Amino acid sequence: MAYVISDDCVKCGTCAAGCPAEAITEGADKYVIDTDACLECGTCAANCPVGAISV
């Protein structure tokens, strides 16, 4: 199951910078994970400073 970013996202970009699959892009209100490209490695969730990313 791919990870998702909640509305708690503060658009800091930490998740996108650390994603080994480059599956995260900046959206209008928050960053967005491309579920097809997500490797489900959890790096984004581990790096998110506000805990906005979960499975």
N, CA, C and O atoms as a Tripos MOL2 file, in Angstrom:
@<TRIPOS>MOLECULE
protein
  220   219    55     0     0
PROTEIN
NO_CHARGES

@<TRIPOS>ATOM
      1 N           0.8360   -1.1770    0.0000 N.3       1 MET1
      2 CA          0.0000    0.0000    0.0000 C.3       1 MET1
      3 C           0.8840    1.2440    0.0000 C.2       1 MET1
      4 O           1.8060    1.3400    0.8100 O.2       1 MET1
      5 N           0.6270    2.1740   -0.8690 N.am      2 ALA2
      6 CA          1.4240    3.3900   -0.9830 C.3       2 ALA2
      7 C           1.1170    4.3530    0.1630 C.2       2 ALA2
      8 O           0.0650    4.2850    0.7980 O.2       2 ALA2
      9 N           2.0470    5.2260    0.3980 N.am      3 TYR3
     10 CA          1.8880    6.2410    1.4270 C.3       3 TYR3
     11 C           1.0640    7.4060    0.8910 C.2       3 TYR3
     12 O           1.0200    7.6400   -0.3160 O.2       3 TYR3
     13 N           0.4100    8.1360    1.7980 N.am      4 VAL4
     14 CA         -0.3770    9.3140    1.4370 C.3       4 VAL4
     15 C          -0.0040   10.4620    2.3650 C.2       4 VAL4
     16 O           0.4410   10.2470    3.4930 O.2       4 VAL4
     17 N          -0.1880   11.6710    1.8800 N.am      5 ILE5
     18 CA          0.1160   12.8670    2.6440 C.3       5 ILE5
     19 C          -1.1960   13.5220    3.0430 C.2       5 ILE5
     20 O          -2.0440   13.7920    2.1920 O.2       5 ILE5
     21 N          -1.3660   13.7770    4.3350 N.am      6 SER6
     22 CA         -2.6100   14.3560    4.8460 C.3       6 SER6
     23 C          -2.6090   15.8780    4.7070 C.2       6 SER6
     24 O          -1.6240   16.4770    4.2770 O.2       6 SER6
     25 N          -3.7250   16.4820    5.0760 N.am      7 ASP7
     26 CA         -3.8610   17.9350    5.0360 C.3       7 ASP7
     27 C          -2.9910   18.6200    6.0890 C.2       7 ASP7
     28 O          -2.9140   19.8480    6.1140 O.2       7 ASP7
     29 N          -2.3400   17.8540    6.9510 N.am      8 ASP8
     30 CA         -1.4380   18.4330    7.9510 C.3       8 ASP8
     31 C          -0.1150   18.8800    7.3210 C.2       8 ASP8
     32 O           0.7060   19.5060    7.9900 O.2       8 ASP8
     33 N           0.0930   18.5670    6.0560 N.am      9 CYS9
     34 CA          1.3190   18.9250    5.3280 C.3       9 CYS9
     35 C           1.5430   20.4350    5.3840 C.2       9 CYS9
     36 O           0.6250   21.2180    5.1390 O.2       9 CYS9
     37 N           2.7760   20.8350    5.7100 N.am     10 VAL10
     38 CA          3.1370   22.2510    5.7670 C.3      10 VAL10
     39 C           3.9630   22.6780    4.5540 C.2      10 VAL10
     40 O           4.5200   23.7760    4.5370 O.2      10 VAL10
     41 N           4.0410   21.8230    3.5490 N.am     11 LYS11
     42 CA          4.7330   22.0870    2.2850 C.3      11 LYS11
     43 C           6.1970   22.4890    2.4810 C.2      11 LYS11
     44 O           6.6790   23.4260    1.8440 O.2      11 LYS11
     45 N           6.8920   21.7800    3.3580 N.am     12 CYS12
     46 CA          8.3060   22.0910    3.5940 C.3      12 CYS12
     47 C           9.2160   21.4630    2.5460 C.2      12 CYS12
     48 O          10.3280   21.9450    2.3310 O.2      12 CYS12
     49 N           8.7610   20.3840    1.8830 N.am     13 GLY13
     50 CA          9.5360   19.7530    0.8320 C.3      13 GLY13
     51 C          10.5010   18.6770    1.2850 C.2      13 GLY13
     52 O          11.1910   18.0780    0.4600 O.2      13 GLY13
     53 N          10.5600   18.4210    2.5850 N.am     14 THR14
     54 CA         11.4710   17.4050    3.1080 C.3      14 THR14
     55 C          11.1750   16.0370    2.5280 C.2      14 THR14
     56 O          12.0970   15.2850    2.2110 O.2      14 THR14
     57 N           9.9190   15.7080    2.3870 N.am     15 CYS15
     58 CA          9.5370   14.3930    1.8610 C.3      15 CYS15
     59 C          10.0020   14.2230    0.4170 C.2      15 CYS15
     60 O          10.5570   13.1850    0.0590 O.2      15 CYS15
     61 N           9.7780   15.2310   -0.4000 N.am     16 ALA16
     62 CA         10.1550   15.1510   -1.8160 C.3      16 ALA16
     63 C          11.6690   15.0670   -1.9780 C.2      16 ALA16
     64 O          12.1660   14.3310   -2.8300 O.2      16 ALA16
     65 N          12.3920   15.8160   -1.1680 N.am     17 ALA17
     66 CA         13.8510   15.8230   -1.2650 C.3      17 ALA17
     67 C          14.4530   14.4720   -0.9170 C.2      17 ALA17
     68 O          15.4970   14.1010   -1.4540 O.2      17 ALA17
     69 N          13.8030   13.7290   -0.0190 N.am     18 GLY18
     70 CA         14.3410   12.4540    0.4170 C.3      18 GLY18
     71 C          13.7960   11.2300   -0.2880 C.2      18 GLY18
     72 O          14.2520   10.1170   -0.0290 O.2      18 GLY18
     73 N          12.8370   11.4110   -1.1680 N.am     19 CYS19
     74 CA         12.1970   10.2690   -1.8340 C.3      19 CYS19
     75 C          13.1300    9.6460   -2.8780 C.2      19 CYS19
     76 O          13.4920   10.3080   -3.8500 O.2      19 CYS19
     77 N          13.5230    8.3780   -2.6870 N.am     20 PRO20
     78 CA         14.4250    7.7360   -3.6480 C.3      20 PRO20
     79 C          13.7760    7.4470   -5.0010 C.2      20 PRO20
     80 O          14.4760    7.2410   -5.9920 O.2      20 PRO20
     81 N          12.4570    7.4310   -5.0460 N.am     21 ALA21
     82 CA         11.7440    7.1550   -6.2960 C.3      21 ALA21
     83 C          11.2910    8.4350   -7.0010 C.2      21 ALA21
     84 O          10.7170    8.3810   -8.0890 O.2      21 ALA21
     85 N          11.5510    9.5780   -6.3780 N.am     22 GLU22
     86 CA         11.0840   10.8620   -6.9040 C.3      22 GLU22
     87 C           9.5840   10.8200   -7.1910 C.2      22 GLU22
     88 O           9.1160   11.3240   -8.2110 O.2      22 GLU22
     89 N           8.8440   10.2060   -6.2670 N.am     23 ALA23
     90 CA          7.4060   10.0130   -6.4320 C.3      23 ALA23
     91 C           6.5720   11.1200   -5.8050 C.2      23 ALA23
     92 O           5.3430   11.0650   -5.8420 O.2      23 ALA23
     93 N           7.2270   12.1280   -5.2270 N.am     24 ILE24
     94 CA          6.5040   13.1750   -4.5220 C.3      24 ILE24
     95 C           6.6940   14.5090   -5.2300 C.2      24 ILE24
     96 O           7.8140   14.9170   -5.5370 O.2      24 ILE24
     97 N           5.5590   15.1880   -5.4870 N.am     25 THR25
     98 CA          5.5860   16.4860   -6.1420 C.3      25 THR25
     99 C           4.7540   17.4820   -5.3520 C.2      25 THR25
    100 O           3.8910   17.1080   -4.5570 O.2      25 THR25
    101 N           5.0300   18.7500   -5.5880 N.am     26 GLU26
    102 CA          4.2910   19.8000   -4.8890 C.3      26 GLU26
    103 C           2.9320   19.9960   -5.5450 C.2      26 GLU26
    104 O           2.8320   20.2230   -6.7510 O.2      26 GLU26
    105 N           1.8850   19.9040   -4.7230 N.am     27 GLY27
    106 CA          0.5370   20.1590   -5.1990 C.3      27 GLY27
    107 C           0.0980   21.5570   -4.8230 C.2      27 GLY27
    108 O           0.9040   22.3420   -4.3230 O.2      27 GLY27
    109 N          -1.1460   21.8820   -5.0490 N.am     28 ALA28
    110 CA         -1.6710   23.2140   -4.7600 C.3      28 ALA28
    111 C          -1.6580   23.5250   -3.2660 C.2      28 ALA28
    112 O          -1.2400   24.6100   -2.8620 O.2      28 ALA28
    113 N          -2.1140   22.5790   -2.4450 N.am     29 ASP29
    114 CA         -2.2280   22.8150   -1.0110 C.3      29 ASP29
    115 C          -1.2570   21.9970   -0.1770 C.2      29 ASP29
    116 O          -1.0040   22.3220    0.9830 O.2      29 ASP29
    117 N          -0.7130   20.9390   -0.7610 N.am     30 LYS30
    118 CA          0.2000   20.0450   -0.0460 C.3      30 LYS30
    119 C           0.9890   19.2400   -1.0700 C.2      30 LYS30
    120 O           0.6860   19.2750   -2.2630 O.2      30 LYS30
    121 N           1.9830   18.5270   -0.6090 N.am     31 TYR31
    122 CA          2.7260   17.6410   -1.4980 C.3      31 TYR31
    123 C           1.8840   16.4040   -1.7770 C.2      31 TYR31
    124 O           1.0320   16.0360   -0.9700 O.2      31 TYR31
    125 N           2.1190   15.7640   -2.9100 N.am     32 VAL32
    126 CA          1.3160   14.6320   -3.3540 C.3      32 VAL32
    127 C           2.2410   13.4840   -3.7470 C.2      32 VAL32
    128 O           3.2800   13.7020   -4.3700 O.2      32 VAL32
    129 N           1.8580   12.2610   -3.3810 N.am     33 ILE33
    130 CA          2.6330   11.0760   -3.7150 C.3      33 ILE33
    131 C           1.9940   10.3520   -4.8950 C.2      33 ILE33
    132 O           0.8000   10.0510   -4.8760 O.2      33 ILE33
    133 N           2.7870   10.0790   -5.9110 N.am     34 ASP34
    134 CA          2.3370    9.2860   -7.0550 C.3      34 ASP34
    135 C           2.3290    7.8290   -6.6030 C.2      34 ASP34
    136 O           3.3890    7.2220   -6.4490 O.2      34 ASP34
    137 N           1.1580    7.2750   -6.3940 N.am     35 THR35
    138 CA          1.0420    5.9220   -5.8480 C.3      35 THR35
    139 C           1.6350    4.8540   -6.7650 C.2      35 THR35
    140 O           2.0570    3.7960   -6.2980 O.2      35 THR35
    141 N           1.6680    5.1280   -8.0550 N.am     36 ASP36
    142 CA          2.2480    4.1630   -8.9960 C.3      36 ASP36
    143 C           3.7780    4.1420   -8.9020 C.2      36 ASP36
    144 O           4.4040    3.1120   -9.1500 O.2      36 ASP36
    145 N           4.3650    5.2610   -8.5490 N.am     37 ALA37
    146 CA          5.8250    5.3600   -8.4630 C.3      37 ALA37
    147 C           6.3550    5.0770   -7.0580 C.2      37 ALA37
    148 O           7.5400    4.7870   -6.8970 O.2      37 ALA37
    149 N           5.5110    5.1560   -6.0580 N.am     38 CYS38
    150 CA          5.9170    4.9690   -4.6580 C.3      38 CYS38
    151 C           6.4770    3.5680   -4.4350 C.2      38 CYS38
    152 O           5.8720    2.5700   -4.8270 O.2      38 CYS38
    153 N           7.6430    3.5160   -3.7980 N.am     39 LEU39
    154 CA          8.2850    2.2350   -3.4880 C.3      39 LEU39
    155 C           7.8480    1.6680   -2.1410 C.2      39 LEU39
    156 O           8.2400    0.5620   -1.7680 O.2      39 LEU39
    157 N           7.0370    2.4300   -1.4180 N.am     40 GLU40
    158 CA          6.5560    2.0360   -0.0900 C.3      40 GLU40
    159 C           7.7070    1.8070    0.8840 C.2      40 GLU40
    160 O           7.6380    0.9240    1.7390 O.2      40 GLU40
    161 N           8.7620    2.6040    0.7520 N.am     41 CYS41
    162 CA          9.9510    2.4380    1.5920 C.3      41 CYS41
    163 C           9.8100    3.1180    2.9520 C.2      41 CYS41
    164 O          10.4920    2.7420    3.9050 O.2      41 CYS41
    165 N           8.9230    4.1220    3.0490 N.am     42 GLY42
    166 CA          8.6940    4.8110    4.3120 C.3      42 GLY42
    167 C           9.6390    5.9630    4.6000 C.2      42 GLY42
    168 O           9.5440    6.5870    5.6570 O.2      42 GLY42
    169 N          10.5440    6.2560    3.6870 N.am     43 THR43
    170 CA         11.4860    7.3510    3.9000 C.3      43 THR43
    171 C          10.7580    8.6760    4.0930 C.2      43 THR43
    172 O          11.1320    9.4690    4.9570 O.2      43 THR43
    173 N           9.7460    8.9160    3.3150 N.am     44 CYS44
    174 CA          8.9970   10.1660    3.4070 C.3      44 CYS44
    175 C           8.3540   10.3250    4.7830 C.2      44 CYS44
    176 O           8.4360   11.3910    5.3920 O.2      44 CYS44
    177 N           7.7180    9.2660    5.2660 N.am     45 ALA45
    178 CA          7.0610    9.3100    6.5680 C.3      45 ALA45
    179 C           8.0780    9.5120    7.6900 C.2      45 ALA45
    180 O           7.8200   10.2450    8.6440 O.2      45 ALA45
    181 N           9.2220    8.8640    7.5710 N.am     46 ALA46
    182 CA         10.2560    8.9980    8.5950 C.3      46 ALA46
    183 C          10.8430   10.4070    8.6190 C.2      46 ALA46
    184 O          11.2530   10.8850    9.6770 O.2      46 ALA46
    185 N          10.8900   11.0770    7.4670 N.am     47 ASN47
    186 CA         11.4880   12.4010    7.3790 C.3      47 ASN47
    187 C          10.5170   13.5510    7.6180 C.2      47 ASN47
    188 O          10.9550   14.6750    7.8660 O.2      47 ASN47
    189 N           9.2120   13.3000    7.5520 N.am     48 CYS48
    190 CA          8.2270   14.3650    7.6940 C.3      48 CYS48
    191 C           8.2620   14.9410    9.1180 C.2      48 CYS48
    192 O           8.0340   14.2170   10.0860 O.2      48 CYS48
    193 N           8.5460   16.2430    9.2400 N.am     49 PRO49
    194 CA          8.6600   16.8400   10.5780 C.3      49 PRO49
    195 C           7.3320   17.0140   11.3170 C.2      49 PRO49
    196 O           7.3230   17.2300   12.5290 O.2      49 PRO49
    197 N           6.2090   16.9230   10.5950 N.am     50 VAL50
    198 CA          4.9120   17.0910   11.2410 C.3      50 VAL50
    199 C           4.0700   15.8210   11.2570 C.2      50 VAL50
    200 O           2.9180   15.8510   11.6910 O.2      50 VAL50
    201 N           4.6230   14.7200   10.7970 N.am     51 GLY51
    202 CA          3.8980   13.4460   10.8170 C.3      51 GLY51
    203 C           2.6950   13.4120    9.9100 C.2      51 GLY51
    204 O           1.6870   12.7840   10.2360 O.2      51 GLY51
    205 N           2.7840   14.0820    8.7680 N.am     52 ALA52
    206 CA          1.6400   14.1730    7.8600 C.3      52 ALA52
    207 C           1.5520   13.0320    6.8610 C.2      52 ALA52
    208 O           0.6520   13.0220    6.0200 O.2      52 ALA52
    209 N           2.4710   12.0650    6.9340 N.am     53 ILE53
    210 CA          2.4940   10.9880    5.9470 C.3      53 ILE53
    211 C           2.2650    9.6430    6.6240 C.2      53 ILE53
    212 O           2.8910    9.3240    7.6350 O.2      53 ILE53
    213 N           1.3590    8.8640    6.0510 N.am     54 SER54
    214 CA          1.0540    7.5370    6.6080 C.3      54 SER54
    215 C           0.6770    6.5900    5.4800 C.2      54 SER54
    216 O           0.5070    6.9980    4.3320 O.2      54 SER54
    217 N           0.5510    5.3170    5.8330 N.am     55 VAL55
    218 CA          0.1650    4.2860    4.8730 C.3      55 VAL55
    219 C          -1.3340    4.3620    4.6590 C.2      55 VAL55
    220 O          -1.8870    3.5820    3.8840 O.2      55 VAL55
@<TRIPOS>BOND
     1     1     2 1
     2     2     3 1
     3     3     4 2
     4     3     5 am
     5     5     6 1
     6     6     7 1
     7     7     8 2
     8     7     9 am
     9     9    10 1
    10    10    11 1
    11    11    12 2
    12    11    13 am
    13    13    14 1
    14    14    15 1
    15    15    16 2
    16    15    17 am
    17    17    18 1
    18    18    19 1
    19    19    20 2
    20    19    21 am
    21    21    22 1
    22    22    23 1
    23    23    24 2
    24    23    25 am
    25    25    26 1
    26    26    27 1
    27    27    28 2
    28    27    29 am
    29    29    30 1
    30    30    31 1
    31    31    32 2
    32    31    33 am
    33    33    34 1
    34    34    35 1
    35    35    36 2
    36    35    37 am
    37    37    38 1
    38    38    39 1
    39    39    40 2
    40    39    41 am
    41    41    42 1
    42    42    43 1
    43    43    44 2
    44    43    45 am
    45    45    46 1
    46    46    47 1
    47    47    48 2
    48    47    49 am
    49    49    50 1
    50    50    51 1
    51    51    52 2
    52    51    53 am
    53    53    54 1
    54    54    55 1
    55    55    56 2
    56    55    57 am
    57    57    58 1
    58    58    59 1
    59    59    60 2
    60    59    61 am
    61    61    62 1
    62    62    63 1
    63    63    64 2
    64    63    65 am
    65    65    66 1
    66    66    67 1
    67    67    68 2
    68    67    69 am
    69    69    70 1
    70    70    71 1
    71    71    72 2
    72    71    73 am
    73    73    74 1
    74    74    75 1
    75    75    76 2
    76    75    77 am
    77    77    78 1
    78    78    79 1
    79    79    80 2
    80    79    81 am
    81    81    82 1
    82    82    83 1
    83    83    84 2
    84    83    85 am
    85    85    86 1
    86    86    87 1
    87    87    88 2
    88    87    89 am
    89    89    90 1
    90    90    91 1
    91    91    92 2
    92    91    93 am
    93    93    94 1
    94    94    95 1
    95    95    96 2
    96    95    97 am
    97    97    98 1
    98    98    99 1
    99    99   100 2
   100    99   101 am
   101   101   102 1
   102   102   103 1
   103   103   104 2
   104   103   105 am
   105   105   106 1
   106   106   107 1
   107   107   108 2
   108   107   109 am
   109   109   110 1
   110   110   111 1
   111   111   112 2
   112   111   113 am
   113   113   114 1
   114   114   115 1
   115   115   116 2
   116   115   117 am
   117   117   118 1
   118   118   119 1
   119   119   120 2
   120   119   121 am
   121   121   122 1
   122   122   123 1
   123   123   124 2
   124   123   125 am
   125   125   126 1
   126   126   127 1
   127   127   128 2
   128   127   129 am
   129   129   130 1
   130   130   131 1
   131   131   132 2
   132   131   133 am
   133   133   134 1
   134   134   135 1
   135   135   136 2
   136   135   137 am
   137   137   138 1
   138   138   139 1
   139   139   140 2
   140   139   141 am
   141   141   142 1
   142   142   143 1
   143   143   144 2
   144   143   145 am
   145   145   146 1
   146   146   147 1
   147   147   148 2
   148   147   149 am
   149   149   150 1
   150   150   151 1
   151   151   152 2
   152   151   153 am
   153   153   154 1
   154   154   155 1
   155   155   156 2
   156   155   157 am
   157   157   158 1
   158   158   159 1
   159   159   160 2
   160   159   161 am
   161   161   162 1
   162   162   163 1
   163   163   164 2
   164   163   165 am
   165   165   166 1
   166   166   167 1
   167   167   168 2
   168   167   169 am
   169   169   170 1
   170   170   171 1
   171   171   172 2
   172   171   173 am
   173   173   174 1
   174   174   175 1
   175   175   176 2
   176   175   177 am
   177   177   178 1
   178   178   179 1
   179   179   180 2
   180   179   181 am
   181   181   182 1
   182   182   183 1
   183   183   184 2
   184   183   185 am
   185   185   186 1
   186   186   187 1
   187   187   188 2
   188   187   189 am
   189   189   190 1
   190   190   191 1
   191   191   192 2
   192   191   193 am
   193   193   194 1
   194   194   195 1
   195   195   196 2
   196   195   197 am
   197   197   198 1
   198   198   199 1
   199   199   200 2
   200   199   201 am
   201   201   202 1
   202   202   203 1
   203   203   204 2
   204   203   205 am
   205   205   206 1
   206   206   207 1
   207   207   208 2
   208   207   209 am
   209   209   210 1
   210   210   211 1
   211   211   212 2
   212   211   213 am
   213   213   214 1
   214   214   215 1
   215   215   216 2
   216   215   217 am
   217   217   218 1
   218   218   219 1
   219   219   220 2
@<TRIPOS>SUBSTRUCTURE
     1 MET1         2 RESIDUE 1 A MET
     2 ALA2         6 RESIDUE 1 A ALA
     3 TYR3        10 RESIDUE 1 A TYR
     4 VAL4        14 RESIDUE 1 A VAL
     5 ILE5        18 RESIDUE 1 A ILE
     6 SER6        22 RESIDUE 1 A SER
     7 ASP7        26 RESIDUE 1 A ASP
     8 ASP8        30 RESIDUE 1 A ASP
     9 CYS9        34 RESIDUE 1 A CYS
    10 VAL10       38 RESIDUE 1 A VAL
    11 LYS11       42 RESIDUE 1 A LYS
    12 CYS12       46 RESIDUE 1 A CYS
    13 GLY13       50 RESIDUE 1 A GLY
    14 THR14       54 RESIDUE 1 A THR
    15 CYS15       58 RESIDUE 1 A CYS
    16 ALA16       62 RESIDUE 1 A ALA
    17 ALA17       66 RESIDUE 1 A ALA
    18 GLY18       70 RESIDUE 1 A GLY
    19 CYS19       74 RESIDUE 1 A CYS
    20 PRO20       78 RESIDUE 1 A PRO
    21 ALA21       82 RESIDUE 1 A ALA
    22 GLU22       86 RESIDUE 1 A GLU
    23 ALA23       90 RESIDUE 1 A ALA
    24 ILE24       94 RESIDUE 1 A ILE
    25 THR25       98 RESIDUE 1 A THR
    26 GLU26      102 RESIDUE 1 A GLU
    27 GLY27      106 RESIDUE 1 A GLY
    28 ALA28      110 RESIDUE 1 A ALA
    29 ASP29      114 RESIDUE 1 A ASP
    30 LYS30      118 RESIDUE 1 A LYS
    31 TYR31      122 RESIDUE 1 A TYR
    32 VAL32      126 RESIDUE 1 A VAL
    33 ILE33      130 RESIDUE 1 A ILE
    34 ASP34      134 RESIDUE 1 A ASP
    35 THR35      138 RESIDUE 1 A THR
    36 ASP36      142 RESIDUE 1 A ASP
    37 ALA37      146 RESIDUE 1 A ALA
    38 CYS38      150 RESIDUE 1 A CYS
    39 LEU39      154 RESIDUE 1 A LEU
    40 GLU40      158 RESIDUE 1 A GLU
    41 CYS41      162 RESIDUE 1 A CYS
    42 GLY42      166 RESIDUE 1 A GLY
    43 THR43      170 RESIDUE 1 A THR
    44 CYS44      174 RESIDUE 1 A CYS
    45 ALA45      178 RESIDUE 1 A ALA
    46 ALA46      182 RESIDUE 1 A ALA
    47 ASN47      186 RESIDUE 1 A ASN
    48 CYS48      190 RESIDUE 1 A CYS
    49 PRO49      194 RESIDUE 1 A PRO
    50 VAL50      198 RESIDUE 1 A VAL
    51 GLY51      202 RESIDUE 1 A GLY
    52 ALA52      206 RESIDUE 1 A ALA
    53 ILE53      210 RESIDUE 1 A ILE
    54 SER54      214 RESIDUE 1 A SER
    55 VAL55      218 RESIDUE 1 A VAL
